[in-house]
Amino acid sequence: MSTERDETEEMRQRDSQTTCYVIAYDISENRRRTKVHEILLGFGKWTQFSLFECFLSKREVLLLQSKLDKHLIAKEDSVRFYPLCANCLEKVKTIGEPPPQETLVFVV
């Protein structure tokens, strides 16, 4: 079990060419919301039900935005990218329940 201090140290060791983005989404339609969730799983860590933390290069941000754009309806959906500087990242605190865990299913 890792602690917040361990996670902060892990974040510091990431490539200096990446930025941590908090990505939040508000999508009412289940199919589109599920697709956005699946795409984001490929880019970062699921930390809240509609929130991800992703360490991305500039190129990866553009790639992610392009992938998401294919599944969003501009008048109905919202995905927000909040960049965090290294100093802000060190100050992140979590109070309450642990983050959600992705359920893995193995078919044999």
C-alpha positions in Angstrom: 0.0 0.0 0.0 1.6 3.3 -1.1 1.3 6.5 0.9 0.8 10.1 -0.4 4.5 10.7 0.2 5.4 7.6 -2.0 3.1 8.8 -4.7 4.6 12.3 -4.6 8.1 10.9 -4.9 6.9 8.8 -7.9 5.5 11.9 -9.5 8.8 13.7 -9.1 10.7 10.9 -10.9 8.5 11.2 -14.0 10.0 12.7 -17.2 10.6 16.4 -16.8 9.0 16.9 -20.3 5.5 15.9 -18.9 2.9 17.9 -17.0 0.4 16.6 -14.6 -3.1 17.3 -15.8 -6.3 16.8 -13.8 -8.9 15.9 -16.3 -12.6 16.2 -15.3 -15.5 15.2 -17.5 -19.3 15.7 -17.4 -21.0 13.5 -20.0 -24.7 12.6 -19.5 -25.0 9.8 -22.1 -23.7 6.4 -20.8 -22.1 5.1 -24.0 -20.1 8.3 -24.6 -19.1 8.6 -20.9 -17.9 5.0 -20.9 -15.9 5.5 -24.1 -14.2 8.7 -22.6 -13.5 6.7 -19.4 -11.8 3.9 -21.4 -9.7 6.4 -23.4 -8.6 8.2 -20.3 -7.6 4.9 -18.7 -5.0 4.6 -21.4 -3.4 7.9 -20.5 -3.6 8.2 -16.7 -4.8 7.2 -13.2 -8.5 7.2 -12.3 -8.8 9.1 -9.1 -12.5 10.1 -8.8 -15.6 8.9 -10.6 -15.2 11.6 -13.3 -11.7 12.6 -12.7 -8.2 11.4 -13.9 -4.7 12.5 -13.2 -2.5 12.1 -16.3 1.2 12.9 -16.8 1.4 14.0 -20.4 3.8 15.4 -22.9 2.6 18.2 -25.2 2.3 15.5 -28.0 0.2 13.2 -25.7 -2.1 16.1 -24.8 -2.8 16.7 -28.4 -3.3 12.9 -29.1 -5.7 12.6 -26.1 -7.7 15.6 -27.1 -8.0 14.2 -30.7 -9.2 10.8 -29.4 -11.7 12.4 -27.1 -13.0 14.8 -29.7 -14.2 11.9 -31.9 -16.6 10.8 -29.1 -17.9 14.1 -27.7 -20.9 16.2 -28.6 -19.8 19.8 -28.0 -23.3 21.1 -27.0 -23.8 18.3 -24.4 -20.4 17.1 -23.2 -17.5 18.8 -21.3 -14.0 17.6 -20.7 -11.6 20.0 -18.8 -7.8 19.8 -18.6 -6.3 21.5 -15.5 -2.4 21.6 -15.6 -0.7 21.4 -12.3 2.8 22.8 -11.8 5.3 20.7 -9.7 4.8 23.0 -6.7 1.0 22.6 -6.8 1.3 18.8 -7.3 3.3 18.5 -4.0 0.5 20.3 -2.2 -2.3 17.9 -3.3 -4.1 16.4 -0.3 -6.7 13.7 -0.3 -9.4 13.5 2.5 -12.0 10.8 2.6 -12.4 7.5 0.9 -9.7 5.9 -1.3 -9.9 6.5 -5.0 -12.1 4.2 -7.2 -10.5 1.0 -8.4 -11.0 -0.3 -11.9 -12.4 -3.8 -11.9 -10.4 -6.3 -13.9 -12.1 -9.3 -15.4 -10.1 -12.2 -16.7 -11.7 -14.7 -19.0 -9.9 -18.1 -19.3 
